[in-house]
Amino acid sequence: MRPLLVVLALFTFSSACDLACQNGGTCSEEVLSDSTRIPSCTCSFYYDGPTCETPWRNDPKYMILVNVYTAYTVILFFVLLCWIGYEVWKGGKQIWTRYRLVTYSICLIAFGAFLRVLLFCIDAHTIRGILPASAYQMLYSASYICWCSVLFCVAVYWMDLVETGKLSVYPHKRLYSFILLVSTYVTLIPVSIALSIYQHTTIALVLYNAVCLSIVLAFVGMTIYFGVSLRRMFGAKTSLDHLKTFLNKILRQMIAASVCFVLSAVSVVLFLALASNRWWYIAIHASLRLEEFILCACVMYIFSRKRPSGERETMRGKSYSLKIVPIATTSEKKTESTSVSVSIEEEGSNVTSQC
């Protein structure tokens, strides 16, 4: 959000101005007539006043709102961490040995949530001036890097389920999985580091925003592709209803995550227009934190559901009714015929015992 606003500010035309703006503020002049010009300072975030000399943190009423916002954010992501802890406890040893992709994804969600809790407990958005801006920006971006990687893990999980149910085959699944999981780190980490070091450089800002936008578009595109593929897979095949239901659940959660991305884009637009006002700055960020929480909750819901078995597993345990006629013996008292309904596994043992 802040990088986008800085990009716009860098391209904003500003004429010669004699007003001494402080703390990164920019001077501009409002032209009323050929001979009348009114200079003013456009302040950067966290500062107000005629020459941007007054920090936001100097306002006690505003800091009360900041404290409420901090507590709200910490509670949201602490609830998420508790949910993750419960799922790990419920999964037991199997979650670490059998479901490695699920474990990897849950750990990334937990790490991102932990960074949010840690940063906001120390200094929310560096408003208090405790953390340096570069360190905060890098740690703040780290949560996004983790969560974007988890979103692509959902795509890998989808392909794994489809192959388990023998609904489709992905010849290059390992290559696709590697590209999806690594692409987030390869693209986001360099631009995040560059943005942390060169926060007011146009190239770093444009690259960061372009990479974030491309990841969002890639995820939305995958959601649409999986939706179309799901209808084609089950167009002719009516078996495996349990797997179809589970894949539908995944698709619905991916759609919800895409909606969160769209809402986040709307929040960014509002941020660009209103964030210079410190009250709107907190209000829009509070909306973004809720959208982040919902995004993580959608993914957690997918990975916390019991994974359905494949096609070969569904054939086990089915029983069939067969009429068994016992073999006659020398004892006339045991010649009465009986008919029983047994499973295929019990048939051999019954015949052997009567012989």
N, C-alpha and C positions, 0 to 999 in steps of 0.2 A: 504494500500500500504506500508506504513512505517513499520507496524508490520511484514509483510511478509519478508521485507528486513532484519529486525533485526533477525528474525528466522534463516535465512540463515547465517547471520554473526555469530550467536551463535554457529553454527555447523562448522564454518570454522576453519581449523587447523591453529594454529599460534605457531611458535617456540619461543624460548627465544629471547628476543629483548631488547636492552639497550636504545633504543630511547624513550625519555619521551614525549609521546603524550598527548595533552591536550583536554579538553572539550569532553571527552568520546571517543576519537579516539583510535584505536587499532594498536599496533605495529606488524609488520611482516617483515620477511627477505626474500629477493630474493637470492636464492643460484645460483651463477654463476659457482663455482667450489668448491672443498673440502675446500679450504682455503679462498675463496672470497664470502662474503655475504654482501648484500646491505640492510640495514634496512630502512624501510619507514613506514609512518603512514597512516592508512586508516581512514579517518575522518568520523564522523557522520554527519548527516544533519546540515546545517546552518553554517559549519565551513570549512575553507580551510587553506592552508599553509603547510610548511614542518612538523610542529608539531601540526597542527590543531589549531593554535592560532588566526587566522584571521576570524572574523564573516563575513558571506555573506553580511550583511547589511552595511558593511564598504565600499562597492563598489557602488559609485553613479550611474553608468550606470545600474547596476543590480537592484537597487532600483527603477529606472524609469520603468523597466519592471515589477517589483512587483506592482507598482502603477497602471500600465495599466491593469495588470491581476486582481487586486482588483476591479477596476472600471468595468471591463468586467463582473466579477462575480456578483457584486452588481446590475448592470443593468439587467442581466438575471433574477435574482430572484425578483427584483422589478417589472419587467414586469409580472412575474407570480403572484405576490401579487395583482397587479392591475387587472389582469384577474379574480382572485378569488373575489375581491371586486365587480367587475361588475356582476359576476354571483350571488352573494349574493343579490345585489341590484335588479337584474332582477327577482330573485325568490320571493322576498318579504317575507311576513309572512309565506307562505306555505312551504318554504324551511326549516323552523324551526319546523313546526308542523306536516307536512305530510311525509317529506323525511328525516328521522332521520339518516339513513345510509349515504345518500349523504352528509348531513350536517357534520356528524362526519368525513367523509373522507376529505372533503374540508377544515375543520378546521385543520386536521393533516397536510395536504399539506402546508397550510398557516403557521403553526407553524414551520415546518421544513425550509421553505423558509425564514421566519423571522430570525431564528437562523443563517442561512448562511449569510444573509445581516449583522446582528449584529456582528458576529465573524470577517467577512472580513473587516468591517469598523474599527474594533478595531485593529486587528493584524492577518493578513493572515498567517496561518500556524506557528504562533509564530516567524516569521522571524525577526520582530522588537524587540522581547524580552519583550513585554508588558505583555502578559498573561503567567501564568505558564503552563507548558506542560500538567499536569494532568487535570486541569480545561478545557483547550482547547480540549483535547481528548474526554472528556465526552460530552461536548456541540456539538462537531463535530459529534460524534456517535449518538447523540439524533436525528439529522435530518434523518439519515439512519433508525433509529428505527421507526420514524413516517411514513416514506415513504414505508417501508416494510409492516407495518400494513395496509396501504392504498391499497397496491397491493392485499392483501388477502381480503380486503373489496370488491374489484372487483369480486372476486369469489362468495362472499355472494350475491352480487347484481345480478350476473348471475343466481344463483339458485332461487332467488326471482322472476325474470322475467320468468323463465321457468315454475315455479309453477303457476304464474299469467295466462300464456297462456295455462295452462293445457296440456303442452307438456310432462311433466314428473313429478314424485312425489319423493321428498326426505323425507323418513320417519323420519330421524333423523337430519333434517335441523338445528334445534336450537343447537344441540350438535356440528354439523360440524361448524356452524358459531362461536360458542363460542371457539372451539379449534383453528380455524383459526385466530380469532382476538386476543386471549390471548397468543398464542404460540410465537408471535414476542416479546412481552414484557417479557415473562417468560424466554426466551432464550437469547435475546440480551442485556437486561439491566444488568444482573449479569456479563456477560463476558465483557461488556463495562466498568463497574465499576472496575472490576479486572484489566483490561488493563490500565485504567487510574492511578491506584495505583501502579501496578507492571508492568511498561511499558517494562522492559527488562527481564521479567521472561518467560522462554520457555513455561511453561504450559498455562499461560494466553494468550500468543500470539497464540499458536496452537488452543486453545479452541475458541478464537474469530474468527479466520479464518475458522475453521470447521463449526461454527454456521452460519456464513455469506454464506459459500458455500452451506450448506444444505437448507437455505432459497431460494437461487437462484434456486437450482435444484428442490425444491418443486414447485416454481412458474412456471418454464418451464414445469414440469410434468403436472400441472393443465391445462396449455395452450393446451398441446397436448390432454389431456383427453376431454376438452371442445370442441376442434375441431372435434374429432371423434364422440362425443355425438351429436353435432349439425347436422352432416350428417345423423345420425341414426334417430333423431327426425323428420326431414323433409323429410325422405325417402319416406314415404307413405302419409303424410299429406301435402296437398298443400295450405290449408287455412292459414290465419294469415301471409300473406307475409310481412306485416309491421313489425311484431315481428321478423320474420326471418331476415329481413334486419338489424334490430337493434342489434340482437345477433351477426350477422356477423360483424357489426361495432365494437362491444366489442371484438370479437375474433381477429380482425385485430390489434386493439390497444394493446391487450395482446401479440400478436406476435411481434409488434414493441418494446414493453417493454422487451421482451425476447432477441431481437436483441441488445438492449441497454446493457443488462447484458453481452452478449457475447463480445461486443465491450469494455465494462469495464474490462472484464477479459484480453483481449488483451492489454489494457492500463496498467493493473497491471503487466503483463509480461514485457512490455517495461520499466515500472517504476523500476522493479527489476534490469534490465540490465543497465539502463541509468541514474537513478535518482541521483547517486552520483555527476553527473555534474549539477551544479545549474541552468543552462539554460534549460536543458532537464527537470529538476524538475518542473519548471513553465509551460513549454510547455505541458507536460503530464497531469498536474493538470488542465490546461485550457481545455483539451479534456474531462477530467472526469466531469468538471462542466457542459459542454454542454450536456453530456450524462445524467446527473442528471436532467437537465432542460427538455430534451426530454421525459424522463421517467415520470416526473410529468405532462407534457403537455398531454401525452397519457391518463393518468387517468383523468385529468381535462376535456378532450374532451368527455370521456364516460359520466361523471356525468353532463356535461353541456347540453347534448342533451335532447330533450323532450322525456320523457318515454312513450312508446306505451301502449295502453290499452290492456286489456285481451280479451279473446274470447267472453265473455259475452257482452263486450262493443261494439264489432264490429257489433252485430246484431241490435243495435239501430240506428235509423235514416234511415234505408233502406226503400225505397218506392216501392210500387207495383201498377201496373195499373189494375184498376177494372172498369167494366162497370156498372154504377148505373142508373136504370130506375126509374124516379120519380113516386110517387103515384098520380093517377088521382084525380082531385078536381072538384067541381061543376062549377067552372069557366072554360068555354070552351077556354078562351083566354090563359090558362096556361097549355094546354094539349100537348104542343110540347115537344117531348122527347129530352133529351140531354145526352151526355156521357162525363164524366170527369175522369181524372186520379188523384187519391188522395192517400195519405198514409193511413196506417191502423189506425193510431190514429184519422184521420179526418172522417172516415166512419160513426161512431156512431153519431157524431154531425150533419152530413148532413142529415141522414135519419130522425132523430128526428125533425129537423127544418122543413122538408117538410111535415111531418105528422101534 
